[in-house]
Structures are given as C-alpha cells and as structure tokens.
Amino acid sequence: MITKLVLIDDDRYFRRSAQRFLESHLPDIRIISCDSAEEGERLITLHQPSVVVLDIKLPGIDGLELLDRMEHKARDPFVVVISGQQATEEQVNSTYIDALNRGALHFHRKGDGEQKLLAIVRRQMEADAARRSREPLAEILELPELDLTLYPNENQARYADMDVRLTPIESRYLGLLMSHNGNTVSLQTFYEALCDAEGESARHFDQTNKQNIRTHICYLRKKLGQDSNSEQLIETVRTKGYRLVSS
C-alpha cells in the first residue's frame, strides 16, 4: 500500500532535497509537496495523507495555524513539525510545546539531518501497515487483472477459474497481499496479522516467526497452483517480505 505524505515548506532547496531523499529510501511512499499553508491545507483535504511534514514559519498562514485547521479534518494524519537551523534552543522548545498542544506528534529540526527525518517517517509507515493489518477485511476483494477474488469472511478464494479453500491465516495473508496491490508486505506486518488472528500480542520478531510466515506462504502458493518451477503469483522480496505480481 502506498503511503501518502504531504510536505509543506517554503524552502525550495529543503523541500526538493527531503523529497528526493525520502523517495530514494522508501519505495512505497508518494510525496506531494507545496510551499504554503493554504496550498497544504488543500492537498491534505484532497489526498488524505498518512503523514504531514510541516514547516512552522511559512508566508501567510503559519504552520501552527494550519495545525489548528487540521484539527477539524476527517482524518488525523501523523504530523512532523520542522524548524529552521537558525532557531535558538529556547525558540525550538517553545515551538515544540506549542505544536504538540495543537496536535503535532513529532518535532524535527532541519539541522538534525535527513536520516532522522527518514527514521520518523519510516516508523509511521510501519505503524500504518500494522494498523491496516488489524482492520477487518472487506466482504470481497477483487483484482481482475490477476483473475483473483477473495471472500475473507468465507476463507475462500477464486483464482484462474479455480475455487480455493483457505485457512483463516492464509485468507488473512492473501487479503494483505491483495490490499497492498503489488507493493511489498513486510514480514513484520505478516507477523502482526498472524498474532492478531490468533488473539495474541506481538512480541519479539525472530527467526521462528519468519519461518512460520514462510510456511503459511508456501501452503498458500500451493493452493493457488503455484510451484517452484512456475511463474509466481506471490513473489518473495528478499529479506523484506512478499508481494503479488502479474504474470
């Protein structure tokens, strides 16, 4: 699943640099950027992003006022507030507290570097993926281009004119793959979905958990008529997870 991020900053150099850096490290992200709070508010309403990276000092409406306006939006995105490198420690602390009181969830200073911003955004993307894995699946999921239909409530699928009976875990895993629509589903997301389906809390993710996931995926592939010598509907993304691919 693609994560949408709206980046609002009137510093064109920072905006372009941050966008290039994040996109180069996060293949499943789509960044929409602008240089004003007014345009940012429009983009947030239009795209309903999961993450907003917002500069405080903007021409016209500033970042704090935009935070107030965002309070009334239907969806509450994860907000990262950024400040310029020239800000004093006292200014940073004052702005940080003010932003938190208005709904921001994290504070980033430009001087802290892009790696820190990357870590913040990546954690939120992982949290979003985990949240989606716990959401109830729709009654029917369809990918016509793959000739694949899933009936989650019945643990039943239909693939290439073949009816497939699934276990609840296999149904959950196939639903995750279909809802991510060709993007990689991480091993961690599969693990959390497995824990949720079994009514357990996610603990330390280790090699045993990874092997359990591989076993479920292996059985799922076999039920879908996939073997090691054929084109794989479910592709292994080395060290990361799995995704659906069209033949």
DRENKELO-167567 format. One record per residue (C-alpha): residue number from 0; y, x, z. Coordinates in steps of 0.001 Angstrom, whole numbers. Each point is the difference from the previous one (the first is absolute). Example, Ala and Ser with C-alpha at 12.3 -4.5 7.8 and 13.67 -1.06 7.14 Angstrom:
<pts>
  pase       c2       c1       c3
     0    -4500    12300     7800
     1     3440     1370     -660
</pts>
This chain:
<pts>
  pase       c2       c1       c3
     0        0        0        0
     1     3414     1335     -976
     2     2444      397     2903
     3     3602     -818     -884
     4     2797     2053     1541
     5     3726     -649     -398
     6     2139     3134      431
     7     3703     -604      684
     8     2306     3040       40
     9     3261      801    -1784
    10     -903     3718     -113
    11    -1412      193    -3516
    12    -1538     3445      521
    13    -1876    -1051     3150
    14    -1052    -3295    -1573
    15    -1513     1673    -3066
    16    -1531     2870     1950
    17    -1614    -2265     2612
    18    -1328    -2367    -2665
    19    -1576     2808    -2041
    20    -1527     1571     3101
    21    -1500    -3216     1374
    22    -1347    -1101    -3391
    23    -1610     3409     -568
    24    -1906     -248     3304
    25     -691    -3754      169
    26    -1613    -1312    -3206
    27     -193    -3582     1338
    28     3741     -392      605
    29     2700    -1616    -2105
    30     3568      999      899
    31     3053    -2046     -967
    32     3272     1740      841
    33     3696     -871       71
    34     3301     1328     1360
    35     1469    -2957     1926
    36     -943    -2449     2735
    37      921    -2970    -2203
    38    -2427     1082    -2729
    39    -2546      966     2643
    40       93    -3490     1491
    41     -631    -1489    -3442
    42    -2931     2361     -635
    43    -1543     -741     3398
    44      171    -3748     -686
    45    -1425      449    -3506
    46    -2802     2486      675
    47     -957     -740     3647
    48     -773     3688      710
    49    -2243     1276     2772
    50     2388     2880      747
    51     3785      378     -166
    52     1646     3424      277
    53     3627     -683      830
    54     3002     2311      365
    55     2452     -993     2719
    56     3230     1089    -1686
    57      393    -1944    -3223
    58     3057    -1126    -1977
    59      993    -3583      811
    60    -2619    -1558     2250
    61    -1595     2708     2135
    62    -3645      372      925
    63      356    -1580     3431
    64     1487    -3174    -1448
    65    -2806     -158    -2544
    66    -2487      244     2876
    67     1639    -3081     1527
    68     -348    -1875    -3290
    69    -3639     1043     -401
    70     -788    -1686     3306
    71      131    -3338    -1816
    72    -2297      981    -2874
    73    -3415    -1650     -320
    74    -1835     3314      195
    75      791     2733     2513
    76     -462     3360    -1724
    77     -509     3269     1834
    78     3488     1565       82
    79      698     3725       82
    80     3653      747      728
    81     1339     3332    -1237
    82     3125     1928      954
    83     1835     2884    -1669
    84     -537     3623      928
    85     3607      273     1222
    86     -433    -2565     2786
    87      349     1357     3531
    88    -2742     -462     2576
    89     2140    -2546     1832
    90      594    -1964    -3217
    91    -3697      112     -841
    92    -1036    -1308     3431
    93     2605    -2771      -56
    94     -956    -1086    -3525
    95    -3708      192      807
    96      326    -2345     2981
    97     2225    -2392    -1953
    98    -2439      -76    -2921
    99    -3001     -616     2270
   100     1807    -2907     1631
   101      536    -1500    -3459
   102    -3634      210    -1060
   103     -550     3498    -1415
   104    -3334     1532      947
   105      556     3684     -714
   106     2844     2489     -339
   107       69     2938    -2416
   108     2645     2690     -293
   109      375     1479    -3480
   110      -51     3483     1464
   111    -3521     -618     1350
   112    -1396      393    -3516
   113    -2003    -2053    -2478
   114    -3383      763     1586
   115      959    -1962     3103
   116     1191    -2945    -2095
   117    -3279      157    -1928
   118    -1999     -133     3244
   119     1951    -3054     1202
   120     -487    -1897    -3265
   121    -3667      969     -291
   122     -747    -1279     3514
   123     1583    -3323     -860
   124    -1987     -273    -3241
   125    -3215      599     1960
   126     1031    -2598     2584
   127      711    -2483    -2804
   128    -3411      646    -1553
   129    -1697     -530     3362
   130     1901    -3244      533
   131    -1017    -1271    -3450
   132    -3629      856      738
   133       96    -2360     3004
   134     1594    -2889    -1865
   135    -2288    -2868    -1009
   136    -1053      209    -3626
   137      841    -2730    -2473
   138    -2640    -2582     -886
   139     -424     1572    -3445
   140      992     3429    -1308
   141     -120      532    -3752
   142      469     3000    -2280
   143     -556    -1438    -3494
   144      456     3393    -1657
   145    -3077     1224     1908
   146    -1898    -3295     -339
   147     -210        9     3788
   148      402    -2912     2426
   149     -480       18     3765
   150     -519    -3002     2281
   151      686     1638     3406
   152     -783    -3044     2122
   153    -3427     -272    -1636
   154     -751     3752     -178
   155     -678     -531    -3675
   156     1248     1770    -3133
   157     -386     -395    -3732
   158      124     3076    -2207
   159     -669       84    -3755
   160    -1774    -3391       96
   161    -2146     1126     2937
   162       13    -1782     3369
   163       16     2451     2891
   164     -819     -789     3627
   165     1871     2248     2452
   166      -95      789     3682
   167     3222     -793     1919
   168      910     3711       47
   169     -644      406    -3731
   170     2102    -3092     -672
   171     2796     1421     2141
   172     -140     3353    -1765
   173      -16    -1546    -3465
   174     2955    -2183     1001
   175     1940     3076     1105
   176     -719     1750    -3286
   177     1019    -3044    -2034
   178     3192     -637     1972
   179     1074     3625     -524
   180     -324     -612    -3755
   181    -1002     3471    -1179
   182     1748     1955     2745
   183    -1962     2098     2461
   184    -1235    -1629     3204
   185     -131     2722     2648
   186    -3088      723     2084
   187     2058     -787     3092
   188      795    -3477    -1369
   189    -3693     -658     -693
   190     -837     1136     3530
   191     2579    -2291     1602
   192    -1247    -2921    -2098
   193    -3551      743     1145
   194     1052      110     3664
   195     1928    -3240     -374
   196    -2937    -1765    -1666
   197    -2288     1114     2831
   198     2498     -997     2685
   199      529     3561     1195
   200     3145     2032      518
   201      507     3003    -2293
   202     -677     3241     1833
   203     -266     3592    -1161
   204     -765      139    -3735
   205    -2777     2562     -530
   206    -2698     1094    -2441
   207    -2387    -2701     1207
   208     2572    -2661     -887
   209      472     1563    -3438
   210    -3751      -37     -612
   211     -198    -3671     1004
   212     2721     -809    -2531
   213    -1822     1957    -2732
   214    -3194    -1921      775
   215     1717    -3398     -301
   216     1696     1062    -3251
   217    -3330     1261    -1353
   218    -1681    -3370      659
   219     2994    -1825    -1465
   220     -201     2084    -3181
   221    -3711     -741     -369
   222      535    -3736      415
   223     2654      143    -2716
   224    -2507     1670    -2309
   225     1543     3436      290
   226    -2143     3128      124
   227      732     3707      -34
   228     -495      218    -3774
   229     2326    -2836     -982
   230     3743     -481     -108
   231     1146     -705     3534
   232     1944    -3170      767
   233      644     1487     3446
   234     1298     3529     -409
   235      -92     2638     2728
   236     3385     1631      587
   237    -1032     3338     1471
   238      803      403     3734
   239     2211    -3121      -90
   240    -1940    -3191     -616
   241     -975    -2344    -2832
   242     1633    -2085    -2711
   243     -943    -2456    -2732
   244      187     1220    -3584
   245     -316    -1795    -3322
   246    -2692     1248    -2343
</pts>
